[in-house]
């Protein structure tokens, strides 16, 4: 393979008043955009935020076929890399080869280089056989490939714009600064948390519908086919509004450490994910944060403390979490250095605006000769969204569920030329396309599960996205 093409980046400081939606509003005028936002401040989750746009090219996977399309000068390097990567074992290996075709260096201004060039997502079915159904119109995987990104290195910090195109960067920096000033004069937009909105509608997946699937899942557990099955179902609503307006409401009502916003020709993704799938640093150190074990978060402080105590003491919830943590340890163990994989935190309690959840932290180091793509191939799809054992659970879920999951339950984030990768699990997420908003929810069914509690857990997970939809519809007078 030829040596990577080196691109020199320049950066421009931007006003601290510029927020992620404000940057999205400007960059989406120039084409597809991906925003990754740590909207919930945390010591060890997320932390940085990015808005990537003005793509040089796009990477798309449909039924196993990889396509790279150049969108502006400079994108042809990715097209050439894609040609050389034909026959790659998986979509992960194809993207890894394409990302490796470039290298970025910063012009000496003291700031660290942001992760470039790939921002996007791998859908749940991206590595599935091509004959299986897909969720139209979403492709199996999609990433924009760019040299232009707005970067906040920590919550509340003033952002910087990075770009290799000096003239375009100067113009965009001026636009973003003007937008920040206008936003500061206008003040923060009010948001309706919408927690009391009536969310259930006729035609939704009912308790009776769920009970029938629950019985099938439990029969599979009784046969010993699986120890845990993460059965999921979709809830759909009409949506004719602006995806960014929806994102603004959701990020205010339900801030998350791995929130995301994608706008592309096929539709939009609006996510408030609290879960990291995998992160890898430039030295090959790996972190996974599987999330399993959920309870509603009461608004009353005393009730919330009691709910937290009950969650961390629940043997059923702990068993769910430990099963998936063990699954992730096995996934990492196949590609990490022997002895490096360890659970550094077990069943840690974490909170979002609406939920209490248990998270375990698994760490490891990639073995010599093993790559980020090898790690993804070993660990995908996220074990917290399948069950254990993974391969058989995926087969059982395919038969139980009404159709494909699409981007839901996949992984969304960035893949950098210097080896950094950070991907969330696509949950608490709205998929917007063809006038419809779709939120999919599920829970881990184990032998001790009770059908009413599992169904209630699913509805609790849907509450924030559906409330955001309701709030947007109310503002528009109906119709989303």
FENUR-V82653 format. One record per residue. N is the residue number from 0. RES is the residue in three letters. PSI is psi as a letter, one per 40 degrees, with the letter a starting at -180 (* if undefined). Layout:
n: <N	N>
res: <RES	RES>
psi: <PSI	PSI>
This chain:
n: <0	1	2	3	4	5	6	7	8	9	10	11	12	13	14	15	16	17	18	19	20	21	22	23	24	25	26	27	28	29	30	31	32	33	34	35	36	37	38	39	40	41	42	43	44	45	46	47	48	49	50	51	52	53	54	55	56	57	58	59	60	61	62	63	64	65	66	67	68	69	70	71	72	73	74	75	76	77	78	79	80	81	82	83	84	85	86	87	88	89	90	91	92	93	94	95	96	97	98	99	100	101	102	103	104	105	106	107	108	109	110	111	112	113	114	115	116	117	118	119	120	121	122	123	124	125	126	127	128	129	130	131	132	133	134	135	136	137	138	139	140	141	142	143	144	145	146	147	148	149	150	151	152	153	154	155	156	157	158	159	160	161	162	163	164	165	166	167	168	169	170	171	172	173	174	175	176	177	178	179	180	181	182	183	184	185	186	187	188	189	190	191	192	193	194	195	196	197	198	199	200	201	202	203	204	205	206	207	208	209	210	211	212	213	214	215	216	217	218	219	220	221	222	223	224	225	226	227	228	229	230	231	232	233	234	235	236	237	238	239	240	241	242	243	244	245	246	247	248	249	250	251	252	253	254	255	256	257	258	259	260	261	262	263	264	265	266	267	268	269	270	271	272	273	274	275	276	277	278	279	280	281	282	283	284	285	286	287	288	289	290	291	292	293	294	295	296	297	298	299	300	301	302	303	304	305	306	307	308	309	310	311	312	313	314	315	316	317	318	319	320	321	322	323	324	325	326	327	328	329	330	331	332	333	334	335	336	337	338	339	340	341	342	343	344	345	346	347	348	349	350	351	352	353	354	355	356	357	358	359	360	361	362	363	364	365	366	367	368	369	370	371	372	373	374	375	376	377	378	379	380	381	382	383	384	385	386	387	388	389	390	391	392	393	394	395	396	397	398	399	400	401	402	403	404	405	406	407	408	409	410	411	412	413	414	415	416	417	418	419	420	421	422	423	424	425	426	427	428	429	430	431	432	433	434	435	436	437	438	439	440	441	442	443	444	445	446	447	448	449	450	451	452	453	454	455	456	457	458	459	460	461	462	463	464	465	466	467	468	469	470	471	472	473	474	475	476	477	478	479>
res: <UNK	UNK	UNK	UNK	UNK	UNK	UNK	UNK	UNK	UNK	UNK	UNK	UNK	UNK	UNK	UNK	UNK	UNK	UNK	UNK	UNK	UNK	UNK	UNK	UNK	UNK	UNK	UNK	UNK	UNK	UNK	UNK	UNK	UNK	UNK	UNK	UNK	UNK	UNK	UNK	UNK	UNK	UNK	UNK	UNK	UNK	UNK	UNK	UNK	UNK	UNK	UNK	UNK	UNK	UNK	UNK	UNK	UNK	UNK	UNK	UNK	UNK	UNK	UNK	UNK	UNK	UNK	UNK	UNK	UNK	UNK	UNK	UNK	UNK	UNK	UNK	UNK	UNK	UNK	UNK	UNK	UNK	UNK	UNK	UNK	UNK	UNK	UNK	UNK	UNK	UNK	UNK	UNK	UNK	UNK	UNK	UNK	UNK	UNK	UNK	UNK	UNK	UNK	UNK	UNK	UNK	UNK	UNK	UNK	UNK	UNK	UNK	UNK	UNK	UNK	UNK	UNK	UNK	UNK	UNK	UNK	UNK	UNK	UNK	UNK	UNK	UNK	UNK	UNK	UNK	UNK	UNK	UNK	UNK	UNK	UNK	UNK	UNK	UNK	UNK	UNK	UNK	UNK	UNK	UNK	UNK	UNK	UNK	UNK	UNK	UNK	UNK	UNK	UNK	UNK	UNK	UNK	UNK	UNK	UNK	UNK	UNK	UNK	UNK	UNK	UNK	UNK	UNK	UNK	UNK	UNK	UNK	UNK	UNK	UNK	UNK	UNK	UNK	UNK	UNK	UNK	UNK	UNK	UNK	UNK	UNK	UNK	UNK	UNK	UNK	UNK	UNK	UNK	UNK	UNK	UNK	UNK	UNK	UNK	UNK	UNK	UNK	UNK	UNK	UNK	UNK	UNK	UNK	UNK	UNK	UNK	UNK	UNK	UNK	UNK	UNK	UNK	UNK	UNK	UNK	UNK	UNK	UNK	UNK	UNK	UNK	UNK	UNK	UNK	UNK	UNK	UNK	UNK	UNK	UNK	UNK	UNK	UNK	UNK	UNK	UNK	UNK	UNK	UNK	UNK	UNK	UNK	UNK	UNK	UNK	UNK	UNK	UNK	UNK	UNK	UNK	UNK	UNK	UNK	UNK	UNK	UNK	UNK	UNK	UNK	UNK	UNK	UNK	UNK	UNK	UNK	UNK	UNK	UNK	UNK	UNK	UNK	UNK	UNK	UNK	UNK	UNK	UNK	UNK	UNK	UNK	UNK	UNK	UNK	UNK	UNK	UNK	UNK	UNK	UNK	UNK	UNK	UNK	UNK	UNK	UNK	UNK	UNK	UNK	UNK	UNK	UNK	UNK	UNK	UNK	UNK	UNK	UNK	UNK	UNK	UNK	UNK	UNK	UNK	UNK	UNK	UNK	UNK	UNK	UNK	UNK	UNK	UNK	UNK	UNK	UNK	UNK	UNK	UNK	UNK	UNK	UNK	UNK	UNK	UNK	UNK	UNK	UNK	UNK	UNK	UNK	UNK	UNK	UNK	UNK	UNK	UNK	UNK	UNK	UNK	UNK	UNK	UNK	UNK	UNK	UNK	UNK	UNK	UNK	UNK	UNK	UNK	UNK	UNK	UNK	UNK	UNK	UNK	UNK	UNK	UNK	UNK	UNK	UNK	UNK	UNK	UNK	UNK	UNK	UNK	UNK	UNK	UNK	UNK	UNK	UNK	UNK	UNK	UNK	UNK	UNK	UNK	UNK	UNK	UNK	UNK	UNK	UNK	UNK	UNK	UNK	UNK	UNK	UNK	UNK	UNK	UNK	UNK	UNK	UNK	UNK	UNK	UNK	UNK	UNK	UNK	UNK	UNK	UNK	UNK	UNK	UNK	UNK	UNK	UNK	UNK	UNK	UNK	UNK	UNK	UNK	UNK	UNK	UNK	UNK	UNK	UNK	UNK	UNK	UNK	UNK	UNK	UNK	UNK	UNK	UNK	UNK	UNK	UNK	UNK	UNK	UNK	UNK	UNK	UNK	UNK	UNK	UNK	UNK	UNK	UNK	UNK	UNK	UNK	UNK	UNK	UNK	UNK	UNK	UNK	UNK	UNK	UNK	UNK	UNK>
psi: <i	i	i	i	h	h	h	h	i	i	i	h	i	i	i	d	e	h	i	d	d	d	d	d	d	d	d	e	e	e	a	i	i	h	h	h	h	g	e	h	h	i	d	e	h	b	d	i	i	i	h	h	a	f	i	d	i	i	h	h	h	h	f	e	h	h	h	h	h	h	e	i	h	d	e	d	d	d	d	d	d	d	d	d	e	h	e	i	d	i	d	d	d	d	d	d	d	d	d	e	e	i	i	h	i	h	h	g	e	e	i	i	h	i	h	i	e	h	h	a	i	h	i	d	e	d	e	i	i	d	e	i	i	i	h	i	e	h	i	d	i	h	h	i	h	i	e	h	i	h	h	h	e	i	h	e	i	h	i	i	h	h	i	e	h	d	d	d	d	d	d	d	d	d	d	d	d	d	d	d	d	d	d	d	d	e	i	h	i	i	i	h	d	f	d	e	i	h	d	i	i	h	e	i	h	i	d	d	d	d	d	d	d	d	d	d	d	d	d	d	d	d	e	e	d	i	d	h	h	g	h	i	i	i	h	i	i	i	h	e	a	h	d	d	d	d	d	d	d	d	d	d	d	g	i	i	e	f	i	i	h	h	h	i	d	e	a	i	h	h	i	f	h	e	h	h	c	i	h	h	i	e	e	e	h	i	h	i	g	h	h	h	h	i	i	i	h	i	d	h	d	d	d	d	d	d	d	d	d	d	d	e	e	h	d	d	d	d	d	d	d	d	d	d	d	d	d	d	d	d	d	d	d	d	e	i	h	h	e	d	h	i	h	d	h	h	f	h	h	i	i	a	d	e	i	h	i	h	h	i	h	h	i	a	h	h	i	h	e	i	i	d	d	d	d	d	d	d	e	i	i	h	d	e	e	c	a	h	i	d	d	d	d	d	d	d	d	d	d	d	i	e	a	i	d	a	d	h	e	a	h	h	a	i	h	i	d	e	e	h	h	h	h	i	h	g	i	f	i	h	h	h	i	f	e	h	h	h	h	h	i	a	i	h	h	i	d	e	i	h	d	d	d	d	d	d	d	d	d	d	d	e	d	d	d	d	d	d	d	d	d	d	d	d	d	e	f	i	e	*>
